[in-house]
């Protein structure tokens, strides 16, 4: 149904909230809504776009067109604690159900 992305600055203050779209990276979505997430290589290699996932880790998926070379932190259960915004997006299945989903990201930089 709906996926809401909330973005916090590095101090933990919520700076923006927007509705996600399928088939777009988190970086693209943020840029479309005027939220700056730093990006350099656009491939997930450099880690500049790294964000911490505070809520909603099961919602994210690596872009199907590019493999990230950056190792991301996970918790004890194997859930992601970080995401590379330039190459990761929302799993399509979460746009097809009747539930509102929330993804909360904290910018590292």
N, C-alpha and C positions, 0 to 999 in steps of 0.2 A: 504494500500500500504506500507507505511513506517512510522515508529515511531522513531524519534530521541530523545534520552535522553541526556540532557546536565546537568552536575553536577558542582555546585559551592562549593568552600570551605566556611567555616564559615565567612570569610571576604568578600565574594561576588565575588571572582575571579573564572572565569570558569576554571576548571581543567581538564575536559574531556568531550567528546561528542562521542556517539556511537549509533548504530542502535539497537533497541530493538528486542527481539524475543518473540513470543507468548508462553504462559505457563511457564514463568520463573518469579521469583520475581525480584523486582528492585535490591535487594541486590545481587542475583545471577548474574544478567546482569552486574552490576558494577564490581563484582569480576572477571568475565570472561574477562573484558576489563582492568584489572589492576587498578581499582579505589577502594580505600579502603573506605567503609562505615562501621563504627563500628557496631558490632552485638554481642549479648551475648546469649539471650535465644532462639532465632530463632522462637518464637511463637507470637511476638507482645505484650508480657506482660510487659517487662522491659522498653521499650521505648528508648533503647540505639541507635537504628537504625533510630530514628526520623529524618525526613528531612522536610524542609518547601517546599511547592509547590509554585513556583513563576509564573509558566505558565503551562497550560494544565491539570488542575484538572479533567476535565471530562474524561480524558484518563485512569485514575487509577481505579482499583477495588481490593477489598479485596480478598485474596486467598480463593478459594472455599473449601479448605480442613481444614481451621483452623479459628476460631473466635478470633479476637484481643480483649484483655481486656482493652486496652488503649483508653481513650477518646481523639479524635483528634479535633483540632480547625477547625471551619468553618467560612465562611464570612456571611454577612447579607442575602445572597441568598441561603445559605445552601451548597455552594461549599466547598470542602475540602481545607484547607490551609496547612495541614500537612499530611504526609504519614509515615507509618512504613515500611521501605524498605524490611525487612525480610519476610513479609507476604503479601505485596501488589505487584501487577503487572499491566500490560497494558491490558485493555479490548480487547478481541479477535476481536470484530467488527471493531476496528481501523486498523487491518491488512488486512481487506477485501475490503476497499474502494480505490479510486484512488487519495487520498489526502496525502500529507506529513504532519504528525502531529509532534508537538514539545512538549516535557515535560521538564521543567526546575526545577531542585531540588537544594536546598541549604542545605548542610550538617549542622546539628546542632552542631556536635562535630568534 
